[in-house]
Amino acid sequence: MRSMEAVYAVAVIYGLAFGAYYSVDWALGCDVLPNRQDAGKDMGVWHIAMVLPQSLAPFLSGLLLTLGGSKAPSSAGVTHYALSGYLMLFCVAAGLLALSALLLRNVRGVR
């Protein structure tokens, strides 16, 4: 199933899921702030915790892809990452997503 239609289908599913997650994430974050007087500081710390992994992910993803190996150069002389690297990358991402879902269970209550 290697086609642009598959890429578009996955992009639509991902976009819908991420949009739903992101809106609920912000709402939950606002509802569980410990102190309204420190809301700005707390939201800033929370936002850094959200953005910092996105800043590190490209570097770490490149490392995982490199560890997965590369295929021989194509006729155009371009070397591509092996499928095993992408498999490893998506498995790590899925594991981290599952871990984050488990950690959300620790949120006791909202206002």
Backbone as numpy.savetxt, mean C-alpha at the origin, in Angstrom:
# Nx Ny Nz CAx CAy CAz Cx Cy Cz
-3.58 -14.19 -18.40 -4.42 -13.02 -18.40 -3.53 -11.78 -18.40
-2.70 -11.65 -19.40 -1.81 -10.51 -19.53 -2.31 -9.62 -20.65
-3.16 -8.68 -20.29 -3.72 -7.79 -21.29 -4.00 -6.44 -20.65
-4.18 -5.44 -21.47 -4.51 -4.12 -20.96 -5.90 -4.10 -20.33
-6.80 -4.95 -20.81 -8.12 -5.02 -20.20 -8.01 -5.46 -18.75
-7.12 -6.41 -18.48 -6.91 -6.87 -17.11 -6.33 -5.74 -16.25
-5.42 -4.97 -16.82 -4.84 -3.84 -16.09 -5.94 -2.83 -15.74
-6.80 -2.53 -16.70 -7.89 -1.58 -16.44 -8.86 -2.12 -15.39
-9.18 -3.40 -15.47 -10.10 -4.00 -14.50 -9.51 -3.93 -13.09
-8.24 -4.28 -12.96 -7.60 -4.23 -11.65 -7.51 -2.78 -11.16
-7.24 -1.84 -12.06 -7.16 -0.43 -11.67 -8.50 0.08 -11.15
-9.59 -0.32 -11.77 -10.92 0.10 -11.31 -11.21 -0.49 -9.93
-10.94 -1.78 -9.76 -11.18 -2.43 -8.47 -10.32 -1.79 -7.39
-9.05 -1.57 -7.70 -8.15 -0.94 -6.74 -8.61 0.47 -6.40
-8.99 1.24 -7.39 -9.43 2.61 -7.16 -10.66 2.68 -6.27
-11.63 1.81 -6.52 -12.83 1.78 -5.69 -12.51 1.36 -4.26
-11.70 0.32 -4.12 -11.35 -0.18 -2.79 -10.53 0.85 -2.02
-9.56 1.46 -2.68 -8.71 2.44 -1.99 -9.51 3.68 -1.62
-10.41 4.11 -2.48 -11.26 5.25 -2.16 -12.14 4.98 -0.95
-12.72 3.79 -0.89 -13.56 3.42 0.25 -12.72 3.35 1.52
-11.54 2.74 1.42 -10.67 2.62 2.59 -10.22 3.99 3.08
-9.79 4.83 2.17 -9.22 6.12 2.55 -10.25 7.01 3.24
-11.48 7.01 2.74 -12.50 7.85 3.37 -12.85 7.33 4.76
-12.95 6.03 4.92 -13.24 5.45 6.23 -12.05 5.65 7.17
-10.84 5.56 6.64 -9.64 5.73 7.44 -9.58 7.13 8.04
-9.84 8.15 7.24 -9.83 9.52 7.75 -10.95 9.73 8.77
-12.12 9.19 8.49 -13.24 9.34 9.44 -12.92 8.66 10.76
-12.37 7.45 10.71 -12.00 6.74 11.93 -10.90 7.49 12.67
-9.92 7.99 11.93 -8.84 8.75 12.56 -9.35 9.97 13.30
-10.29 10.67 12.72 -10.87 11.85 13.38 -11.68 11.47 14.60
-12.34 10.33 14.54 -13.20 9.91 15.65 -12.44 9.37 16.85
-11.22 8.92 16.67 -10.48 8.31 17.79 -9.38 9.20 18.33
-9.35 10.46 17.94 -8.34 11.38 18.48 -8.50 11.46 20.00
-7.40 11.36 20.74 -7.51 11.32 22.20 -7.92 12.65 22.83
-7.54 13.78 22.22 -7.80 15.07 22.84 -8.08 16.09 21.74
-9.21 16.76 21.82 -9.57 17.74 20.78 -8.59 18.92 20.75
-8.00 19.28 21.88 -7.08 20.41 21.91 -5.78 20.09 21.14
-5.41 18.84 21.07 -4.19 18.43 20.36 -4.51 17.80 19.01
-5.67 18.07 18.48 -6.11 17.40 17.24 -5.15 17.68 16.08
-4.69 18.92 15.94 -3.79 19.25 14.84 -2.49 18.48 14.91
-1.91 18.43 16.10 -0.65 17.70 16.30 -0.86 16.20 16.04
-1.93 15.67 16.60 -2.20 14.24 16.44 -2.46 13.87 14.98
-3.19 14.71 14.27 -3.44 14.44 12.85 -2.15 14.54 12.05
-1.25 15.45 12.44 0.04 15.57 11.77 0.89 14.32 11.96
0.95 13.82 13.18 1.70 12.60 13.45 1.08 11.43 12.70
-0.23 11.35 12.70 -0.92 10.27 12.01 -0.65 10.35 10.51
-0.65 11.56 9.96 -0.41 11.72 8.53 1.02 11.32 8.16
1.99 11.67 9.00 3.37 11.24 8.75 3.46 9.72 8.77
2.77 9.09 9.71 2.77 7.63 9.78 2.12 7.02 8.54
1.25 7.77 7.90 0.58 7.28 6.69 1.43 7.52 5.45
2.15 8.64 5.39 2.88 9.03 4.18 4.30 8.47 4.15
4.93 8.31 5.30 6.31 7.82 5.33 6.46 6.45 4.65
5.58 5.49 4.91 5.70 4.22 4.19 5.55 4.38 2.67
4.72 5.32 2.24 4.56 5.55 0.80 5.84 6.13 0.21
6.62 6.83 1.01 7.88 7.38 0.54 8.96 6.30 0.47
8.92 5.34 1.37 9.92 4.28 1.40 9.59 3.12 0.47
8.32 2.96 0.12 7.88 1.80 -0.67 8.57 1.68 -2.02
8.77 2.74 -2.79 9.43 2.55 -4.09 10.84 1.97 -3.96
11.60 2.43 -2.98 12.95 1.92 -2.77 12.91 0.44 -2.36
12.05 0.12 -1.39 11.96 -1.26 -0.91 11.38 -2.19 -1.98
10.45 -1.68 -2.79 9.90 -2.48 -3.88 10.98 -2.81 -4.90
11.82 -1.83 -5.20 12.92 -2.07 -6.12 13.87 -3.13 -5.61
14.12 -3.12 -4.30 14.97 -4.16 -3.71 14.34 -5.54 -3.87
13.04 -5.64 -3.59 12.37 -6.93 -3.73 12.38 -7.41 -5.17
12.14 -6.51 -6.11 12.16 -6.89 -7.52 13.56 -7.35 -7.94
14.58 -6.68 -7.45 15.95 -7.07 -7.77 16.27 -8.44 -7.18
15.83 -8.69 -5.94 16.05 -9.99 -5.33 15.35 -11.10 -6.10
14.24 -10.77 -6.75 13.49 -11.75 -7.53 14.16 -12.13 -8.84
15.20 -11.40 -9.22 15.93 -11.71 -10.45 15.40 -10.95 -11.64
16.02 -11.20 -12.78 15.61 -10.53 -14.01 15.63 -11.52 -15.16
14.85 -11.21 -16.18 14.81 -12.04 -17.38 15.90 -11.57 -18.33
16.21 -12.40 -19.28 17.21 -12.05 -20.29 16.72 -10.84 -21.08
17.65 -10.05 -21.59 17.25 -8.88 -22.38 16.38 -9.27 -23.58
15.43 -8.42 -23.88 14.56 -8.65 -25.03 15.32 -8.29 -26.30
14.64 -8.42 -27.44 15.28 -8.09 -28.71 15.68 -6.62 -28.78
15.01 -5.80 -27.98 15.35 -4.37 -27.94 16.48 -4.09 -26.95
16.97 -5.14 -26.28 18.06 -4.97 -25.34 17.63 -4.52 -23.95
16.34 -4.61 -23.66 15.82 -4.17 -22.36 15.68 -5.38 -21.44
16.26 -5.29 -20.25 16.14 -6.35 -19.27 14.94 -6.06 -18.38
14.12 -7.07 -18.13 12.91 -6.91 -17.32 13.06 -7.71 -16.03
12.33 -7.30 -15.01 12.31 -8.08 -13.78 11.56 -9.38 -14.01
11.96 -10.41 -13.30 11.32 -11.71 -13.43 9.96 -11.69 -12.73
9.10 -12.59 -13.14 7.77 -12.71 -12.54 7.87 -13.03 -11.05
8.91 -13.78 -10.66 9.07 -14.14 -9.25 9.26 -12.90 -8.37
9.91 -11.87 -8.91 10.08 -10.63 -8.14 8.76 -9.95 -7.88
7.91 -9.91 -8.89 6.58 -9.30 -8.72 5.72 -10.13 -7.78
5.84 -11.45 -7.88 5.09 -12.33 -6.99 5.51 -12.08 -5.54
6.81 -11.97 -5.32 7.32 -11.69 -3.98 6.82 -10.33 -3.50
6.86 -9.34 -4.36 6.42 -7.99 -4.01 4.94 -7.97 -3.60
4.09 -8.61 -4.39 2.66 -8.61 -4.08 2.34 -9.47 -2.85
3.09 -10.53 -2.62 2.89 -11.33 -1.41 3.25 -10.53 -0.16
4.36 -9.80 -0.21 4.75 -8.95 0.92 3.69 -7.87 1.14
3.22 -7.25 0.07 2.19 -6.21 0.19 0.90 -6.79 0.79
0.50 -7.98 0.34 -0.70 -8.61 0.89 -0.53 -8.93 2.37
0.65 -9.39 2.74 0.93 -9.68 4.15 0.87 -8.43 5.01
1.42 -7.34 4.52 1.38 -6.08 5.26 -0.05 -5.55 5.37
-0.84 -5.73 4.32 -2.24 -5.31 4.36 -3.01 -6.12 5.39
-2.77 -7.43 5.43 -3.44 -8.28 6.43 -3.02 -7.88 7.84
-1.74 -7.57 8.02 -1.26 -7.13 9.33 -1.93 -5.83 9.75
-2.08 -4.90 8.82 -2.74 -3.63 9.17 -4.20 -3.85 9.54
-4.86 -4.79 8.86 -6.25 -5.09 9.21 -6.35 -5.68 10.62
-5.39 -6.52 10.98 -5.37 -7.08 12.33 -5.11 -6.00 13.38
-4.22 -5.07 13.06 -3.92 -4.00 14.02 -5.11 -3.07 14.22
-5.96 -2.93 13.22 -7.15 -2.08 13.37 -8.13 -2.65 14.39
-8.02 -3.93 14.66 -8.90 -4.53 15.66 -8.61 -3.98 17.06
-7.43 -3.38 17.24 -7.06 -2.82 18.55 -7.74 -1.49 18.83
-8.39 -0.90 17.85 -9.12 0.35 18.07 -10.35 0.00 18.90
-10.39 0.51 20.12 -11.43 0.11 21.06 -12.77 0.79 20.82
-12.76 2.05 20.58 -14.03 2.73 20.43 -13.85 4.12 19.85
-14.94 4.65 19.40 -14.93 5.99 18.84 -15.89 6.84 19.64
-15.74 8.15 19.45 -16.63 9.07 20.17 -18.03 9.03 19.62
